[in-house]
Amino acid sequence: MSKRTLTATLAAVLALGTVSACSGHSGSSASGGTPTVRLMVGGIDKQIYLPYQLAESLGFYRKYGVKVELSTEQDGGVGAEEAMASGQVDMAGAWYNHTIEFQAKGKAVEDIVQLSGAPGEREMCTARSGVKSGADFKGKTLGVTDLGSGTDTLTQAIAAQKGVKPGEFHRLAVGAGSTAVAALQNGKADCVMTTQPTVAAIQKKGVGTSAVDLATTDGAKAALGGAFPAAGVLARTDWVTAHKDAAQKVVDALVATMHWINAHSAADIADRLPQSFVQNQLVTKADYITALNEDKGQFLPDGIMPAGGPKTALATEKMVGAVTSPVDLSTTFTNAFALSANKKEGFTTTTAPAGADG
């Protein structure tokens, strides 16, 4: 989603063997005919992005015949979506709306499986700010993960929905995790847009409360006018065309993971994630589980792009002026891989799928 955020230490992830160096044989068959795919996630320790690591922890990539080399964005480094578009990695665990932005720039990128129907974000504001909704943004300093990130777009969209123009408030890059908490504590920002477990840490420290809820589908509908598909798997269309078998195997694993999430408790999920993700300097494991219980509804149970989601994302991009040229939504996503994955395992799909027009 953003470039730029990592609250758990990369060393801890490396120790667990979940982050590997990029190899030179991505998408091709390694020993035993198993394809290798490099997937960079926009903050692998964030709750909104937990399915990518969970699939590894559950052994689903291996079960479905693909070796996935997971990596994560680092603070100040290249974003997952940019790394994918430039060929540094094959896939990005990032927000769907980037496919729209890429098309506007003449780059063909598509979302091949959709993991969430809401951004999983909250606008966390200090009591002294007086912010209760986007209508109160005027004159405020609003923290975002990074300028140009998904949180930046959403912040501007929330303001625009309430008639507040971009020049009437200030956006500040604050990162995530401890740096976002510090921005509120030190008075550098009146509000920050962030996800769990940072939300739980802000609440526990008493430095901010939720003013705008984008953590659930219902919250996204209230704030943005419709479901906002966020976390998914993005890949260049030319790569997908050349590696359909590898792409399908990755989707098979993630669809199985989404059904597993839907059938298990937050505590079960936390038990399968690396310790550093669920218990660190920001939160205890109990905090993490409580937060996940609250926001678990953001995850889609079947990997299907929801009807109306692409239209909402495009409307949001246009609202903030990020996209001004015509966009063909039908080429920004596909449900073909997810539908095949569900059929293969006899899973029941409950998400109404988006049509070609979004």
C-alpha positions as CSV (number, residue, x, y, z in Angstrom):
1,M,0.0,0.0,0.0
2,S,2.6,2.5,1.0
3,K,6.3,2.5,0.6
4,R,7.6,2.6,3.6
5,T,6.5,0.8,6.5
6,L,7.8,-1.9,8.7
7,T,7.1,-2.2,12.4
8,A,8.4,-5.7,13.0
9,T,12.1,-6.1,12.5
10,L,13.2,-7.7,9.2
11,A,15.7,-9.7,11.1
12,A,12.9,-11.4,13.0
13,V,11.2,-12.4,9.8
14,L,14.4,-13.6,8.2
15,A,15.0,-15.8,11.3
16,L,11.7,-17.4,10.6
17,G,12.7,-18.0,7.0
18,T,9.7,-16.1,5.5
19,V,11.7,-13.5,3.7
20,S,14.1,-14.7,1.0
21,A,16.4,-12.9,-1.3
22,C,15.1,-12.4,-4.8
23,S,16.1,-15.2,-7.0
24,G,16.8,-15.2,-10.7
25,H,14.3,-18.0,-11.6
26,S,11.0,-16.4,-10.6
27,G,8.0,-17.9,-12.2
28,S,10.0,-20.8,-13.6
29,S,10.2,-24.3,-12.2
30,A,12.8,-25.0,-9.6
31,S,13.7,-28.5,-8.5
32,G,10.8,-31.0,-8.8
33,G,9.0,-28.7,-11.2
34,T,7.9,-26.3,-8.5
35,P,7.6,-22.7,-9.7
36,T,9.2,-19.9,-7.6
37,V,7.4,-16.6,-7.2
38,R,8.7,-13.5,-5.5
39,L,6.1,-11.5,-3.6
40,M,6.7,-8.3,-1.8
41,V,4.1,-7.2,0.8
42,G,3.3,-3.6,1.7
43,G,4.1,-4.2,5.4
44,I,4.0,-7.9,6.1
45,D,3.5,-7.5,9.8
46,K,0.3,-5.4,9.5
47,Q,-3.0,-7.1,10.2
48,I,-4.4,-5.9,6.9
49,Y,-1.7,-8.0,5.1
50,L,-1.6,-11.0,7.4
51,P,-2.9,-13.6,4.7
52,Y,0.3,-13.6,2.8
53,Q,2.4,-14.8,5.8
54,L,-0.4,-16.9,7.1
55,A,-0.5,-18.9,3.9
56,E,3.2,-19.7,4.4
57,S,2.7,-20.6,8.1
58,L,-0.2,-22.9,7.2
59,G,1.9,-24.6,4.5
60,F,-0.5,-23.7,1.8
61,Y,2.0,-22.4,-0.8
62,R,3.8,-25.8,-0.5
63,K,0.5,-27.7,-0.6
64,Y,-0.6,-26.1,-3.8
65,G,2.8,-26.5,-5.5
66,V,4.5,-23.1,-5.5
67,K,7.5,-21.7,-3.7
68,V,6.7,-18.1,-2.6
69,E,9.6,-15.9,-1.6
70,L,8.1,-13.3,0.7
71,S,9.6,-9.9,1.3
72,T,8.4,-6.7,2.8
73,E,8.6,-3.0,2.2
74,Q,11.2,-1.2,4.3
75,D,10.9,2.3,5.7
76,G,12.2,4.7,3.1
77,G,12.5,1.9,0.5
78,V,10.7,1.1,-2.7
79,G,7.0,0.3,-2.4
80,A,5.8,-3.2,-3.1
81,E,3.7,-2.1,-6.1
82,E,6.6,-0.2,-7.6
83,A,9.0,-3.1,-7.1
84,M,6.5,-5.3,-8.9
85,A,5.9,-2.9,-11.8
86,S,9.7,-2.5,-12.3
87,G,10.3,-6.3,-12.3
88,Q,12.2,-6.4,-9.0
89,V,9.6,-8.9,-7.8
90,D,6.8,-10.8,-9.6
91,M,3.9,-9.9,-7.4
92,A,2.9,-7.3,-4.9
93,G,0.8,-7.7,-1.8
94,A,-0.8,-4.2,-2.2
95,W,-4.0,-2.3,-2.7
96,Y,-6.2,-2.8,-5.7
97,N,-6.4,1.0,-6.5
98,H,-2.7,0.9,-7.7
99,T,-3.8,-1.0,-10.8
100,I,-6.0,2.0,-11.7
101,E,-3.1,4.4,-11.1
102,F,-0.8,2.2,-13.2
103,Q,-3.2,2.1,-16.1
104,A,-3.5,5.9,-16.1
105,K,0.3,5.9,-16.5
106,G,0.2,3.4,-19.4
107,K,1.2,0.3,-17.4
108,A,-0.8,-2.9,-17.5
109,V,-1.1,-4.3,-14.0
110,E,-3.9,-6.5,-12.7
111,D,-5.3,-7.8,-9.4
112,I,-5.5,-11.6,-9.5
113,V,-7.1,-12.3,-6.1
114,Q,-8.8,-9.9,-3.7
115,L,-8.3,-10.5,0.0
116,S,-10.1,-7.6,1.6
117,G,-13.2,-5.5,1.0
118,A,-12.1,-2.5,3.2
119,P,-8.8,-0.7,3.7
120,G,-8.5,-1.8,7.3
121,E,-7.6,1.8,8.3
122,R,-8.8,4.1,10.9
123,E,-8.3,7.9,11.3
124,M,-6.9,8.1,14.8
125,C,-7.2,11.6,16.3
126,T,-6.1,13.3,19.5
127,A,-8.8,14.7,21.8
128,R,-7.4,18.2,21.4
129,S,-7.8,18.1,17.6
130,G,-11.6,18.0,17.9
131,V,-11.8,15.9,14.7
132,K,-14.9,13.7,14.6
133,S,-15.2,13.4,10.8
134,G,-13.7,14.6,7.5
135,A,-15.7,17.8,7.9
136,D,-13.3,18.7,10.7
137,F,-10.1,18.3,8.7
138,K,-9.8,22.0,7.8
139,G,-6.7,23.5,9.3
140,K,-5.4,20.2,10.7
141,T,-2.2,18.3,10.1
142,L,-3.1,14.7,9.1
143,G,-0.6,11.9,9.2
144,V,-0.4,9.4,6.3
145,T,2.0,6.5,5.8
146,D,3.7,8.4,3.0
147,L,2.8,11.1,0.5
148,G,1.3,9.3,-2.6
149,S,0.4,6.2,-0.6
150,G,-3.0,4.6,-0.3
151,T,-3.6,6.3,3.1
152,D,-2.8,9.7,1.5
153,T,-5.4,9.0,-1.2
154,L,-8.0,7.9,1.4
155,T,-7.3,11.0,3.6
156,Q,-7.9,13.3,0.7
157,A,-11.1,11.3,-0.3
158,I,-12.6,11.5,3.2
159,A,-12.0,15.3,3.2
160,A,-13.4,15.7,-0.3
161,Q,-16.6,13.8,0.7
162,K,-17.2,16.5,3.3
163,G,-16.3,19.4,0.9
164,V,-12.9,20.1,2.4
165,K,-10.3,20.9,-0.3
166,P,-6.7,19.6,-0.3
167,G,-5.2,23.1,0.3
168,E,-7.3,23.5,3.5
169,F,-5.3,20.9,5.5
170,H,-1.8,19.6,5.7
171,R,-0.7,16.0,5.0
172,L,2.4,14.7,6.8
173,A,4.3,11.5,6.2
174,V,4.5,9.7,9.5
175,G,5.1,6.1,8.6
176,A,3.4,3.4,10.7
177,G,3.9,1.7,14.1
178,S,6.0,3.7,16.6
179,T,6.5,6.7,14.3
180,A,2.8,7.1,13.8
181,V,2.2,6.9,17.6
182,A,5.0,9.4,18.2
183,A,3.5,11.9,15.7
184,L,0.3,12.0,17.9
185,Q,2.2,12.0,21.2
186,N,4.5,14.8,20.2
187,G,1.8,17.0,18.6
188,K,3.3,16.8,15.1
189,A,-0.1,15.5,13.8
190,D,-3.7,16.0,14.9
191,C,-4.6,12.7,13.3
192,V,-3.0,9.7,11.6
193,M,-4.4,7.1,9.3
194,T,-3.2,3.7,10.4
195,T,-4.1,0.1,10.8
196,Q,-3.9,-2.6,13.5
197,P,-1.9,-3.2,15.6
198,T,-0.9,0.5,15.6
199,V,-4.6,1.4,16.3
200,A,-4.6,-0.7,19.4
201,A,-1.3,0.8,20.6
202,I,-2.7,4.4,20.1
203,Q,-5.8,3.5,22.1
204,K,-3.9,1.8,24.8
205,K,-1.6,4.7,25.3
206,G,-4.6,7.1,25.4
207,V,-3.2,9.4,22.7
208,G,-6.0,9.0,20.2
209,T,-9.4,7.6,19.3
210,S,-11.0,6.5,16.0
211,A,-12.8,9.4,14.2
212,V,-13.3,7.6,10.9
213,D,-13.6,3.9,10.5
214,L,-12.4,2.3,7.2
215,A,-11.5,-1.0,8.9
216,T,-14.7,-2.8,7.9
217,T,-16.8,-3.0,4.8
218,D,-19.6,-1.1,6.5
219,G,-17.3,1.6,7.6
220,A,-15.8,2.0,4.1
221,K,-19.3,2.2,2.6
222,A,-20.3,5.0,5.1
223,A,-17.1,7.0,4.5
224,L,-16.5,6.4,0.8
225,G,-19.9,5.5,-0.6
226,G,-19.1,1.8,-1.3
227,A,-16.9,-1.2,-0.5
228,F,-13.3,-0.3,-1.1
229,P,-11.2,-3.4,-2.2
230,A,-7.8,-3.0,-0.6
231,A,-5.3,-5.8,-0.1
232,G,-4.9,-8.1,-3.0
233,V,-2.2,-9.6,-5.2
234,L,-1.0,-7.4,-8.1
235,A,1.1,-8.5,-11.0
236,R,2.0,-7.1,-14.4
237,T,-0.3,-8.4,-17.0
238,D,2.5,-9.6,-19.2
239,W,3.9,-11.6,-16.3
240,V,0.5,-13.2,-15.6
241,T,0.1,-14.1,-19.2
242,A,3.5,-15.8,-19.3
243,H,3.1,-17.6,-15.9
244,K,-0.6,-18.6,-15.6
245,D,0.2,-21.8,-13.8
246,A,2.3,-20.1,-11.2
247,A,-0.3,-17.4,-10.7
248,Q,-3.0,-19.9,-10.3
249,K,-1.0,-21.8,-7.6
250,V,-0.5,-18.6,-5.6
251,V,-4.2,-17.8,-5.8
252,D,-5.1,-21.4,-4.9
253,A,-3.0,-21.0,-1.7
254,L,-4.4,-17.6,-0.8
255,V,-8.1,-18.6,-1.4
256,A,-7.6,-21.6,0.9
257,T,-6.1,-19.2,3.4
258,M,-9.1,-16.8,3.2
259,H,-11.5,-19.7,3.9
260,W,-9.3,-20.8,6.8
261,I,-9.4,-17.2,8.2
262,N,-13.2,-17.2,7.9
263,A,-13.5,-20.5,9.8
264,H,-11.1,-19.7,12.6
265,S,-10.9,-17.3,15.5
266,A,-8.6,-14.3,15.9
267,A,-6.7,-16.3,18.6
268,D,-6.2,-19.2,16.2
269,I,-4.9,-16.8,13.5
270,A,-2.5,-15.1,15.9
271,D,-1.1,-18.5,17.0
272,R,-0.1,-19.2,13.4
273,L,1.7,-15.9,12.9
274,P,5.3,-15.1,13.8
275,Q,5.7,-14.0,17.4
276,S,7.2,-10.7,16.4
277,F,4.0,-9.8,14.5
278,V,1.6,-10.4,17.4
279,Q,3.7,-9.3,20.4
280,N,6.2,-6.5,20.2
281,Q,7.0,-3.0,21.6
282,L,3.7,-1.8,20.5
283,V,1.2,-4.4,21.5
284,T,0.8,-7.5,23.6
285,K,-0.6,-10.7,22.0
286,A,-3.9,-10.1,23.9
287,D,-4.1,-6.6,22.3
288,Y,-3.4,-8.1,18.9
289,I,-6.2,-10.6,19.2
290,T,-8.7,-8.1,20.5
291,A,-7.9,-5.8,17.6
292,L,-8.2,-8.6,15.1
293,N,-11.5,-9.7,16.5
294,E,-12.7,-6.1,15.9
295,D,-11.4,-5.8,12.3
296,K,-11.6,-9.4,11.0
297,G,-14.6,-8.5,8.9
298,Q,-12.4,-6.7,6.4
299,F,-11.3,-10.0,5.0
300,L,-13.2,-11.5,2.1
301,P,-13.9,-15.3,2.6
302,D,-13.3,-16.4,-1.0
303,G,-10.8,-14.1,-2.8
304,I,-13.4,-12.7,-5.1
305,M,-13.4,-9.0,-6.2
306,P,-16.7,-7.7,-4.9
307,A,-19.3,-6.1,-7.1
308,G,-19.0,-2.3,-7.0
309,G,-15.5,-2.3,-5.4
310,P,-13.6,-1.3,-8.5
311,K,-16.1,1.5,-9.2
312,T,-15.6,2.9,-5.7
313,A,-11.8,2.8,-6.0
314,L,-12.0,4.6,-9.4
315,A,-14.4,7.2,-8.0
316,T,-12.0,7.8,-5.1
317,E,-9.0,8.2,-7.4
318,K,-10.9,10.7,-9.5
319,M,-12.2,12.6,-6.5
320,V,-8.7,13.4,-5.3
321,G,-7.4,14.1,-8.9
322,A,-5.0,11.1,-8.9
323,V,-6.6,9.8,-12.1
324,T,-8.0,12.1,-14.8
325,S,-7.8,9.9,-17.9
326,P,-10.3,7.2,-18.9
327,V,-9.8,3.8,-17.2
328,D,-10.9,0.4,-18.5
329,L,-11.8,-1.3,-15.2
330,S,-12.2,-4.7,-16.9
331,T,-8.4,-5.0,-17.3
332,T,-7.5,-4.0,-13.8
333,F,-8.7,-7.2,-12.1
334,T,-9.8,-10.7,-12.8
335,N,-11.9,-13.2,-10.8
336,A,-10.9,-16.1,-13.1
337,F,-8.1,-17.4,-10.8
338,A,-10.2,-17.1,-7.6
339,L,-13.2,-18.8,-9.2
340,S,-11.1,-21.6,-10.4
341,A,-9.5,-22.0,-6.9
342,N,-12.8,-22.1,-5.2
343,K,-14.2,-24.6,-7.7
344,K,-11.1,-26.8,-7.3
345,E,-11.7,-27.3,-3.6
346,G,-15.5,-27.3,-3.7
347,F,-15.6,-24.0,-1.6
348,T,-18.8,-22.1,-1.5
349,T,-18.4,-18.5,-2.7
350,T,-20.4,-15.8,-0.9
351,T,-19.0,-12.6,-2.4
352,A,-21.0,-11.1,-5.3
353,P,-18.4,-10.8,-8.0
354,A,-17.7,-7.6,-9.8
355,G,-18.6,-7.6,-13.5
356,A,-16.4,-6.2,-16.3
357,D,-17.5,-2.7,-15.5
358,G,-16.6,-3.0,-11.9
